[in-house]
């Protein structure tokens, strides 16, 4: 009975409409959000719901399996059904039309004949090897084959090639009798004018014929490899010849294409479909240079100095050149640096005149191209690149002290020997000295080089250590919206896939990509908050002083000596505040009472307090210098930056000093003008410092 049902299912003929109905029924039976693998969805599909008309559930399932063989299966079933509908409507879409059966077969190359002959043998000898590994072995064997043995395959190839040429000649005579001959799919608009060839393609086609005459057995790969090397070594003069030919071809092509577009409006082609250029950037630059385009001058004096110095550094490794240039630039006097800058400015003026002269010889379109290239070039080159300008830029952005790149063994040797050489050979210029030191290094025995190499290793280790320390201080990088979402659901997915992280990861990525934008908004906001957190922490790390000032917090430095009173009045205030005599009064009244007592104090006592304050200041300066010397350079910079930022904020309108109220003693005056001036200067800062000074010990 079951056998009869199977045969009836196979004999059932499905028309296109029925197949489309089957797919629609499957679509309806699937869940709204189908995010699982297609095999999983297929296994859970209720085929009873899919069945329609005279087609049973089993027949529908069987037919779907036949159809699904013709389509890709690395997406969801919902998406696959769309492909299946497209396949049923266009079963021949993308299929190549076969060659005519009478079309002559091309002869096998010598290598391929050898490959076909030996492959079976080597496959038996090495059954564990893949096809790719076998191909590599046979390719190597063929290359190592003696010319006598190789001749057999070459002769067979040449014999078959002659027969192929004769067959093609015969076949071409009867081309009209074979209208169904199509080597590849006929494309709409196949009579479009041929695109112009690049200079390299033109040269390749020209040289290929000559190469085949001398090497008839050469494969396409051999020709490409040989001619590819020759093209790179071609002189500029010879290359310009092919660049000119390519440009001539392009001009003809543009004219023909414009006519073709007008004659075929049904193709919806525009001017944008015309090939704009056949030259590479380097070829275009070479052509412009031959037409009189001037070389761009260096952007500043430092770049000019480097260019001149590096022209004499052929013996020096490229990695060392910029380091040496930077070191040599630092040794120049300011007058010498200014001279380079003046020469650079003069060269820029000359360049502008030469460029305007060159532009006047070009068409309007070419002028726009050159000018756009100039703008891009200047954008890329904006910003001073000299060490001095880098210092200025580093001041504007406060950043943690980066470890310097460790100098090489050769550079350590050069710096050690340079002063002695300068004394012995004062007639040599800097560039000549550099070349001489490079030669001395190359001629140095390996045993003597070891000393400098050990120093290089030590410096490199210190640099790596410093870099690791700096990296460890960096805040956690910000997470993307997807990463934050995955972090929140990873537990559920790991449980679902039985702790298989790779499967869980793939499932999460698929779910995220199918989520709607409104579902992602919450996670996008969290990612934005995390980005702000990262930027804030990075700012605090790079400039802790500025961050502390901005937040209104006072920075504490471990071991920093306490600031002493700045004058006699402050010392007197500290004493009065610390002895507790005026604690029964509010702070405002307390300061008023201190001011009035200071006024009544004899001049002798005032001088005594003033001397105590001055002595405390001297002691503080000594302690501060000792403490600063014990700090690292980074900690010292942070301390200095914090104090300078604090002074700036205090000097601004509305700063702490501006807000401080004058003490009551300001109202009183004394006969002695010098005493009055002292009192005023002391009183102006008394109240602002009173709270801080109360914490310190009185003398």
JOBEL-V40178 format. One line per field, one symbol per residue. ss: DSSP state (H for helix, E for strand, L for the rest). phi: phi as a letter, one per 30 degrees, with the letter a starting at -180 (. if undefined). burial: I if it has 24 or more other C-alpha atoms within 12 Angstrom, else O. Layout:
ss: ???
phi: ???
burial: ???
//
This chain:
ss: LHHHHHHHHHHLLLLHHHHHHHHHHHHHHLLLLLLLLHHHHHHHLLHHHHLELLELHHHHHHHHHHHHLLLLLLLLHHHHHHHHHHHHHLLLLLLLLLLLLLLLLLLLLHHHHHHHHHHHHHHHHLLLLLHHHHHHHHHHHHHHLLHHHHHHHHHHHHHHHHHHHHHHHHHHHLHHHLLLLLLLLLLLLLLLLLLLLLHHHHHHHHHHHHHHHHLLLLLHHHHHHHHHHHHHLLLHHHHHHHHHHHHHHHHHHHHHHHHHHHHLHHHLLLHHHLLLLLLLHHHHHHHHHHLLLLLLLLLLHHHHHHHHHHLLLLLLLHHHHHHHHHHHHHHLLHHHHHHHHHHHHHHHHHHHHHHHHHHLLLLHHHHHHHHHHHHHHHHHHLLLLLHHHHHHHHHHLLLLLLLLLLLLHHHHHHHHHHHHHHHHLLLLLHHHHHHHHHHHHHHLLHHHHHHHHHHHHHHHHHHHHHHHHHHHHLLLLLLLHHHHHHHHHHHHHHHHLLLLHHHHHHHHHHHHHHLLHHHHHHHHHHHHHHHHHHHHHHHHHHLHHHHHHHHLLLLLLLLLLLLLLLLHHHHHHHHHHHLLLLLLLLHHHHHHHHHHHHHHLLHHHHHHHHHHHHHHHHHHHHHHHHHHHHLLHHHHHHHHHHHHHHHHHHHLLLLHHHHLLLLHHHHLLLLLHHHHHHHHHHHHLHHHHHHHHLLLLLL
phi: .dddddddddddccdddddddeddddddddddcccddddddddcddddddeahcdddddddddddddddcbdbcbddedddddddddddbdcdidddddddddddddddedddddddceedddddbddddddddddddddddddddddddeedddddddddddddddddddddceddbdddbdbedcdidcdedddddedddddddddddddddbddddeddddddddddddcdddddddeddddddddddddddddddddddbdddhcbddddddbccddddddddddddjdddddddadddddddddddccdddeedddddddddddddddddddddddddddddddddddddddddddcddddddddddddddddddcdjdcdedddddddddcdbddddddddddddddddddeedddddbddddddddddddddddddddedddeedddddddddddddddddddddddddddcdedddddddceddddddchiddddddddddddddcddddddeeddddddddddedddddddddbddddddddiccdccdidddddddaddddddedddddidcddcdeddddddddddeddddeddddddddddddddddddddddddddddddddddddddddddddddddddideddddcddddeddbbddddddddddddddcdddcdddddddddd
burial: OOOOOOOOOOOOOIOOOOIIIIIIIIIOIIOOOIIIOOOOIIOOIOIOOIIOOOIOOIIIIIIIOOIIOOIOOOOIIIIIIOIIIOIIOOOOOOOOOOOOOOOOOOOIIIIOIIIOOOIOOIOOOOOOOOOOOIIOOIOOOIOOOOOOOIOOIIOOIOOOOOOOOOOOOOOOOOOOOOOOOOOOOOOOOOOOOOIIIIIIIIIIOOOIOOOOOOOOIIOOOOIOOOIOOOOOOOOOOOIIOIIIIIIOIIOOIIOOIOOIIOOOOOOOOOOOOIIOIIIOOOIIIIIIOOOOIIOIIIIIIIIIIIOOIIOOIOIIOOOIIIIIIIIIIOOOOOOOIOOIIOOIOOIOOOOOOOIOOIIOOOOOOOOOOIOOOIOOOOOOOOOOIIIOOOOOOOOOOIIIIOOOOIIIIIIIIIIOOIOOOOOOOOOOOIIIIIIIIIOOIOOOOOOOOOOIOOOOOOOOOOOOOOOOOOOOOOOOOOIOIIOIIIOOOIOOIOOOOOOOOOOIIOIIOOIOOOOOOOOOOOIOOOOOOOOOOOOIOIOIIIIIIIIIIOOOOOOOOOOOOIIIIIIIIIIIIIIIIOOOOOOOOOOOOIIIIIIIOIIOOOOOOIOOIIOIIOOIOOOOOOOOOOOIOOOOOIIIIIIOIIOOIIOOOOOOOOOOOOOOOIIIIIOOOOOOOOOOOIIIOIIIIIIIIIOOIIOOOOO
//
